[in-house]
């Protein structure tokens, strides 16, 4: 089978595949004979049906199967002979018979090949390594958040049945930040009520940002059963498109007002957080460990992003469009499933693939770069590293052993961990070669800039 290779573009190639008709006919006849052994037809015993009848029933189907197999085999052989690293699947079409060699069928396969990836000088790569300290202040702040999550609300101005708390029990009955307000409200646009603009007994905590700023500002300072009329303009990108960018007039009435009673930081509070012996020192130690794990994960992600950005800058090459398209389609599917899990009906909602092209190209490009670094430097994910990574995952669960079994009993899950470890090994390798600048950020900065 003769083949010729043409270069159509930087990565696009065309192979002309020639398949002898005699080979096709011989294989078709062979396969029809196999079919004839079990073919049944009225008036004939199994295996005794004339070949003409077998060919009439299966000839077209078998011929297509043989052609596909022969052309596929010819393409694989030609690609190997010409050292072509084919990206994705080829588009194979029959070539017009004019000018073709007699006794042969000719096909053209158009496809893309993988690029030659050359890693630039890592010594010139500039990488930022992010660090963030976990101090007592962060532990105290976390404890305060945990207290708020376990707050008991009681009517403002009344003594709390859970014990005296002079700092939080107030004789004032007007709404302040931190109070839980129950309100009735109704909104109109041009004098007409709109969907979602009315509610009775609506509950929210002032200062948490659940409501739009104008709504919270109007509620602040209200006394029980007091009403207020105010104007509010919805953001242009508001989720309810019918009112987005429009100005509404609201009337809000304060029906109930409660103040938060935070639990004391004592043995009972420690028990709420899982310290069965109520040890406050252990509680703080456990919180610190969790914070350090979270900070470690985020700083590692920030540093990895910096490494990836640096690699993209020093490695320039063309990326096969077929790989970008495939990755973009995968990202679309992930996005659809994510939206469906959030309760959205995505059955008839189109998700444009083009929206994911830039992200897909970045992922494909980085995948090729990382694969080249791994190959060139013989980087591997050792069993000890994989085991340590799984153990780190398991730390945050109640039954770490069950989590370990979850990964080690499934080869696919373990392969995902191995890929993660290998990627981290690449990051470590690059950090050892590049110009690294340490950047210390505050805890709050890091938490507000999740990678």
N, C-alpha and C positions, 0 to 999 in steps of 0.2 A: 504494500500500500504506500504510494508516494505521497509525500506531504511537502507543502511549502509554507513558509512563515513570512508574514508581512507586518511591518511596524506602521500602525495607523496613528499613533499618538505617543505621548511620553510613556504611558503604561498600557495602552490598548494595542492588542495584537489580533491578527487574523491568520488562521490555519486553513489551508485547503486540504480536504481529506478525500482520498480516492479509494473507493471500495469496489473490488471486482464483482460483477453481477453473478458470475459463476459461484463464487463463495457464498453469496446470499442465497441463491437457489438451492445449493447443496445443503445448507443449514436449514432452510425452510422445509425441504423434503425430509430431512432427518427428523425434525420436530413433529411434522405431520404424521410420520410413521409411528412415533411414540403416542400421539393422540389417538391414532387409529386402533391401538390395542384395547382401548377401553370405550371407544365410541359406539353408541347404540343407535340403531335405526330400525324402524318397523320392517319385518321380513328378513332381517339379517341377524346372524348370531354375533355376539361381541367379538370384535377382532376380524370379522369377515366383511365389513362394510367396504365397498369400493373406494379407492383413494380419491376418485373424482368427487364423491359425496363428502368425504372428509375435508377436501380442499375447498369445496364450495361453502362449507360451514365455518372453517377456521382459517382458510388461506390468507385473507386480508389481515386478520389479527396477528397471525404468526409472522407474516412478512414484515409488519411494522415492528414487532418485537425483535426480530433478527436484525433489521436495519438499525434500530436503536442500539442494540448490543454491539454490532459491528462498528458503527460510527463512534460509540463511546469508547470501545477498545482502541480504535484507531487514534482517537483524540488523546487518550492516556499515553499511548505509546509515543505519539509525536511529541507530546509535551515533555516526556522523559528524555527522549532522544535529543531534544533541543534545549534541555535544562531550563524549562519554563516553569516558574512557580506561579501556578494559576490561582488568582484570587476570585472566590465565588464560583458561580457556574457559568459555563459558556453559553452563548446564544447560537445554536446550530440550525442552519437553514439549508435546504437543497439548492444547489447552484443550477442556473439555466443550462440545458443540455447542449446548447450551441457551442461548438469548439471542444466539447469534452471527448476524451478518449473512448473509442467504441468498446463496448463490453464492460464499462465501468459506470458507477454512479458517483457523483461528486457533491460534496457538502462543504460549506464554509462555516467555520466556527469563529465567532468574534468574542473576545474576552479581555480581561485585564490581568496583569501580572503584578506580583508583589514588588515594591520598589527596593532598591538597594539602600539600606539604612546605614548611614555612617554617623557614628557618635562623635560630636565635636569635642573640643578640648575641655574636659571637665574642670580643669584647673582654672578656667576662665568663668565658670558658672558661678553666679552670685546667689547665695541661698540665705534666707532668714530663718533662724531657728528660734521658735517662740517658747518662752518660759513664763510661768505664772506661779507665784507663791501662794500657799494656803496657810494663812495665819489664824490666830485666835479670833480676829475680827470676822473672818469669813465663817468660822464655826459658829460664832455668836449670831451672825446674821441668819445662818441656816436654821439655827435653833428657833429664832424668832419667827421665821417662816413656818416652821413646823408647829409652833404654838398657834399661829393664826389659822392654820389648817384645822386645828382641833379646838377652835374657839367656841365658847358657848354664848349665844346671844340671849339677852334678856331685855325687857322693856326699859327704855332709857328713863332714868330718874328714880327707878325703884331699886331697892336693895337686891343684890344677887343672892339667890338661895344657895349658891355653891360656896359662899364664904364672903367675908368683907373684902372689898377692893376699892379703897378710897380714891385711887388714882383714876379709876375707870367708871365708877358710878357717879353720875352727874345729875344734879337737880334741874339742869337745863333740858328743855324738850325741843330744841331746834336741831335740824340735821347738820351733821359735821362729817368730815372725811373719816372713814372707818366705821361709821354707823351703817346698820342694815335698814334700808328704807323699804316700806311697802307703799306703793302709790297706785292711783288710778290715773290714766292719762288718755287724752284723745287729741288727735292731730287732724288738721284740715289743710287742703291746698285749694286756694281760690274758693274757700267756704265749703268745700266738699270733702267728706271723710274719705280716706284711702285705705287700701288693704294693708294690714300690719301697723296701722297708726293708732290703734286703740287697744287698751288692756285694762282689766280690773284686777287689783291685788297683785300687781307686778312687783317682784322682790329683787333688789340688787344692793350691793355694798358700795357705798360712795368711796371714790378714790381708787377703785380697782380698774377703771378704764373700760368697763363692760359697755357702758353707754357712751354716746357721743358727748364731747366736752360741753356743748351748749346745754344739753339735757341735765348733766350733773350740776353745772353751775346754777341752773334754775332751781334745782332741788335743794342745794345747799342753803341753809338758813331758814328753810320752811319750818313752821311749827305744826304740831299735830292738827289735822283737819284743815290746814290752811291751803289755799290754792294759788296758782300763779300762771299767768298767761305770758308766753314768750315766743319769739320767732327763732326758727332753726333752719339752716340751709344744709341739705344733705350733700356729702362729698360727690364729686362727679363720677367717681368709681364705686359708688355705694352698691352693695350687692343687689338691692331691689332696684332694677333698672327703671321702673315706672316713676320713681321719685328722685332718682340720682340727679344731682345738680339743682334741684328745685327747693324753694323756700316754703316751709310749712309753719302754721301757727298751732302751737300746742297749749293745752291746759293741763297742768299736773296738780294733783291733790295728794297731800301726804296723809295716809291712812294709819300707818303704824311706824314706830321708830324704835329700833333696838340697838343696844350698845354691846360690843364684844367683850366678853370676859375671857381673857387668856389664861390657860392653865399655868400654875406655878411651875418653876423649874425645880422639881423635887423627885423623890423616888417614884412617885406615881406616874409622873410624866415620863421618866426613863422607862418604866414598864410599858407605857403606851408605845414606845419606840422599839420594843422587843428585848429590853434588858430585864430579864426575869428577876434578877436580884436587885433591881432598882439602882444599880451603881452608876452615879453621874459621871465618874471618871471614864468608865467603860463606854458610856453613851457618847461622850465627847470624842473618845478615841475612835469609835465606830463611825461617827459622822465625819471625822477628819479623814479616815481611810476611804470612805465613799467619795468625799470631795476630791481627794487626791487622785482617785481612779478616774473621776469625771474630768478633772483638769488634765490628767495625763493623756486621756483619749483625745481631748480637744487640741491640746498643744501639739500632739503628734500629728493630728490631721492638718493643722495649720502649717506645720513644718513640711509635711508631705506635699501639700499644695504648692509650697514655695519651691520644692525640689522639682516637681512636675513642670511648673512654669519655667524654671531655669532650663530644664531639658528641652522643652519646646523651642526655646530661644536659640539653643546651640545646635539643634538638629533640624535641618531643612530638607524636605523631600516631598514628592507628590504622593497622595493617598488614593488608592483605588476607589472610584465612586461606588462600585458595587458593595464594598465593605461599609462605606458611610451609610448607604441606603439601608442595608441590612440592620445596622446598629440603630439607625433612626426609627425603623419599624419596631425594633425591640423596645426602645424607649417609649414609643407611643403605646404599646401594649401594656407596659408597666404603669404608665400614667392613667390609662383607662381603668385598669384593675384597682389602682389606688383611689380613683374617684368613685368607683362603684362601691368599694369598701366604706367610703365615707357617706354612702346613702344616695349617691347620684345615679339616675337612670341614664346610662350611656349607650343604650341600644341603638338609638337613631341619631346620636350626636357625633358628627365628624370631628376627628382630631387631626389637623393638618400635620403631615410628616415634616414639612419644611420647618416647622417651629423647632424641631429637634436636630436639624442638620448640623448646626455649629457645635452643639454638645456632642453629637455623634462623631464628628470629625476629630474633635479633641480626644475623645476616648479611643478611637481607632489609632490615631497618630501615637498616643502615649503607649498603647498596647504594643505597637511595633517597636517603639524605642526600648521599652522595658524588656521585650523578648530578645532584642539584640544585645543589650547589656548583660542579661542573664547568660546568653549563649557565649558571648565573647569572654566572660569572666568566670564561667563555670559556677555560677551562683546556684545554691540549692537550699531547700527548706528541710532542715534536719528533723528527725523524729522528735528530738528533745524540744526543739523550738515549737513544733506543732502542739505537742503535749502541754507545754507551758502556756501557749496561747489559749487553748481550750480551757485549761485550769483558770486562766484569768477571766474568761467569759463566765465560768461557773461560780466565781466568787460572790457575785451579786444575787445568787439564787439560794433558796432555803435548803435545797438538796443538791449540792455540787456534784455528788457522785452520779446522780441521775442525768445531769447535764453532760457529764463526761461520757456516759454510755450513749446518750443521744447522738453525739458526734462520732464516736469511735465505732458504733454499730452500723453506720451508714457511710459508704465510700464516697458518695457524692458530697455529703456535708463536710467530710474530712478534706476532700479536694478543695472546697471553698476556703477552708482554713489554711491549707497549704499555699494556695494562691495569695492569700493575704500576707502570710509570713514571707513568702518570696518577694512580694512587693516591698515589704519593710526592709528586707535584706538589700534590695536595690537602693532604697532611700539611704540606708546606712553606708552603702558603698559610695554613693555620690557625696554624702556629707564628708566622707573621709578624703575626698579629692577636691571638692569645691571651696570657694571663698565663703566661709560661713560667718554670718554676723548674728550674735545673740540679741534677741529683742525681748525685754521683760515687759509684760503687760499686766494690768491689774486683773484681779479675779472678775470684777464686774465687766471689764472690757472683753474678756475672753468669753464669758457667758452670753454676752450680747452679740457676739460675732461667731456664732456656731459655724463650723466648717461643713 
